[in-house]
Amino acid sequence: ADMPLTLDRTNQTAAQWAYERLHDMTEQEYRGRHDTWGAARDRAARKIGLEESYARRLWQRWETMRDVSGEALFKISVGYARLCKRLEDAADHNDLMRKEIERGQEARKAGMALRD
């Protein structure tokens, strides 16, 4: 029996794995109203160096694809890792900003308490 390649114990196929990550990258590229998911997918593909036609094929046919090229898996993996890093850096920045705001509020409260 010719079974599709699975990547881990969840029996997730390479095509499903690649599609899910391409979908996540596409969501980041989507500009909202007046944009299309196809255009966002193509921008995501260009950003990671994946041929738009391959991204379209994966987007439309991942459920029936038997395999995904190693080059495509590599590009999607690297692109997804970069997306995750960018989001983690933004979250870290937001945490720092929140802490600075909280310190400023505490300092103002302490200053007000001294005036009373």
N, C-alpha and C positions, 0 to 999 in steps of 0.2 A: 504494500500500500504506500502510495506517495503522499506523505503527510507534509503539511507546511512547516517550515522552520519555526520552532518556539524558542523564546529567549530566556525564559525563567520557569520557575515551578508553577506559575499561574496559568501556564499553557497559552499565554498571550503570543500571538504570531508576530513575526517581524513586521508584517504589514500593519497590524493593529497598533503596535508600539510606535512605528514611524508616523502613522496617521494621527495618533493622539498628540504627539509632540508637534507635528506640523499644525494641527488644529490650535494648540495653545499659542504657537507663534503667530498664527493667523489672527487670533483674537487680539493680540497685542498690536497688530498692524491695522486692525479695523478702525476706521475713522468715524464711524457712526452714520447718521443720516446722509444720504446721497452717495455713500460708498457701497461697494458690493463685496460679498465674501470672496468671490473669485479674484477681484483686484487685490484685496488684502492678502489672499493666499499667494498670488503672484509676487507681491512685494516681499512677503516673508521668504519665498523661494529665492528671489534675487539677492536678498540680504545674506543668505547663507551659501549662495553659490550653487543652488540646486536648479536644474533646468525646469522652467515653468511647466513644460509639457509633462515632465515626470511628476511634479507636484500635483498637477491636475489629475493625472492618471491615478496616483495614490489617493487623492481626495475622493474621486468618484468610484474607484474600484477596490478599495483596500479589503473589503470583505471577501472578494473572490481571488485576490492576488495570491499566487503560490509562494512568492518570495519578493524580497526587495534587494536591490543591488547594494553591495558593500559600500560603494562610494556614497550612495544616497543615505544609507544608515549613518555613515560617518559624518556627513555634512549636517544631517538633522540632529545627531547627537551633540556635535560641537555647538551648533546654533542654539539648541535647547539649553545647554550648559551655560552659554553666554547670557541667555534670557534670564535664567534662574539667578545668576550672579548679579545681574543688573537689578533685578527685583529685590534680592537680599540686601544689596548696597543701599537701595532706596529705603527699605524698611529700617536699616540701621541708622540712616540719616534722619528719618522721621522720629526714631526713638531718641536720638540726641537732641533734636529740636524740642521734643515734648519735655524732656528732662530740663532743658534750659528754661523753658517757659515756666515749668513748675517751680524751679529754683527762684526765678524772678518773682513769682507770685508769693512764695514763702517769704522772700526778703521784703517785699512791700508790706505784707501782713506784720512782720516783725517790726518794721519801721513805724507802722501805724500804732502798734502796741506801745512803742517807746514814747510816742507823742502824747498818748493819753494820760 
